[in-house]
Amino acid sequence: MFRADLAKAVPRGGRSRGGRPPFDPVLKFKMLVLQALNGSSLEQTELLVKDR
């Protein structure tokens, strides 16, 4: 539902430089919501996302 708005708000860089692909904008949004609800740090949120 929010994918189009998030894609416009968070432009992706070019892949010409290589490296790991960027996170999906919807996943980033969900991570921010998790951080706000749990009052957790970036490291704790990353652990929650990778664990599930």
Secondary structure, 3 states (H helix, E strand, C coil): CCHHHHHHHCCCCCHHHCCCCCCCHHHHHHHHHHHHHHCCCHHHHHHHHHHC
